[in-house]
Amino acid sequence: MAYIDGTIAAVPTGNKDAYIEFSKKVSPIFKEHGALNVVECWGDDVPEGKTNSMYTATMCKPDETIVFSWITWPSKAVRDTGMAKVMSDPRMSPETTPMPFDGQRMIIGGFETIFEA
């Protein structure tokens, strides 16, 4: 089954177009290094939680929007190799491709697919 890298981030709402351009620039790099697809989603109906939420987890500010993203890889082995290549790719350097959000508040995780319908 596929392996998924998932992320949640808080992006300045005014940077939506810049975020889309950033995503269009980096997604081919991930695919070049083995990713099957890259999905970026702009928060539209993200509720506040009573105990925790995506807002509190990312320390989202009032002028920011939650973004939920995932990258699908054919396997963890392909992901491990591909992600290492992505991270060392000069096109991904902050000088070449700056992130239009605070990457320190981004939540990242790798997930083994255990069920799909």
C-alpha positions in Angstrom: 0.0 0.0 0.0 1.0 3.6 -0.5 2.9 5.7 2.0 1.6 9.2 2.9 3.5 12.3 4.1 0.9 14.7 5.7 1.3 18.3 6.7 -0.8 20.9 8.4 0.3 24.5 8.4 -0.9 28.0 9.1 -0.4 30.3 6.1 -1.0 34.0 6.0 -4.4 34.4 4.3 -2.9 37.2 2.1 -0.3 34.7 0.8 -2.8 32.3 -0.8 -1.7 33.1 -4.3 2.0 32.9 -3.3 1.3 29.5 -1.6 -0.4 28.2 -4.8 2.7 29.3 -6.8 5.0 27.8 -4.2 3.1 24.5 -4.5 3.1 24.6 -8.3 6.9 25.1 -8.1 7.8 22.3 -5.6 5.2 19.6 -6.5 7.1 18.6 -9.7 10.3 18.2 -7.7 8.6 15.7 -5.4 7.1 13.8 -8.4 10.5 13.8 -10.1 11.9 12.1 -7.0 9.2 9.4 -6.8 6.0 10.9 -5.4 2.8 9.7 -7.1 0.9 12.9 -6.3 0.9 16.1 -4.2 -2.4 17.5 -2.8 -2.7 21.0 -1.3 -6.0 22.0 0.4 -6.9 25.6 1.6 -8.9 25.6 4.8 -12.6 26.3 4.2 -14.5 24.7 7.1 -12.0 24.1 9.9 -13.8 24.1 13.3 -12.3 25.3 16.5 -11.9 22.4 19.0 -12.8 22.4 22.7 -9.6 20.9 23.8 -7.4 21.1 20.7 -7.7 21.9 17.0 -5.6 22.5 13.9 -5.6 26.2 14.9 -4.0 25.5 18.3 -1.7 22.9 17.0 -0.2 25.3 14.4 -0.5 28.4 16.6 -2.6 29.9 13.8 -3.0 33.6 14.0 -6.3 35.5 13.1 -4.9 36.5 9.7 -3.9 33.0 8.8 -5.6 30.0 7.1 -5.1 26.3 7.9 -3.6 24.4 5.0 -3.8 20.6 4.9 -1.5 18.7 2.4 -0.3 15.3 1.6 2.1 13.6 -0.7 1.4 10.0 -1.8 4.4 7.7 -2.4 4.3 4.1 -3.7 6.1 2.9 -0.6 8.1 4.0 2.5 11.3 3.0 0.8 10.6 5.1 -2.2 9.6 8.0 0.1 12.8 7.7 2.2 15.0 7.8 -0.9 12.9 10.4 -2.7 12.5 12.7 0.3 16.3 12.7 0.8 16.7 13.7 -2.8 14.1 16.4 -2.5 15.7 17.9 0.6 19.1 18.0 -1.1 17.7 19.4 -4.4 19.0 22.9 -4.9 15.6 24.0 -6.2 14.2 23.5 -2.7 16.7 25.8 -1.0 15.0 28.7 1.0 17.0 31.1 -1.2 15.6 29.6 -4.4 12.1 28.7 -3.2 11.2 30.6 0.0 8.1 29.3 1.9 5.3 31.8 2.0 4.6 30.8 5.6 6.3 30.0 8.9 7.7 26.5 8.4 8.6 26.1 12.1 4.9 25.9 12.9 4.2 23.2 10.2 3.2 19.8 11.5 4.7 16.9 9.4 4.2 13.2 9.7 4.7 10.0 7.6 1.9 7.5 7.6 1.7 3.9 6.6 -1.6 3.2 4.8 -3.5 0.5 6.7 -6.9 0.7 5.1 -8.3 2.2 1.9 -11.9 2.0 0.5 
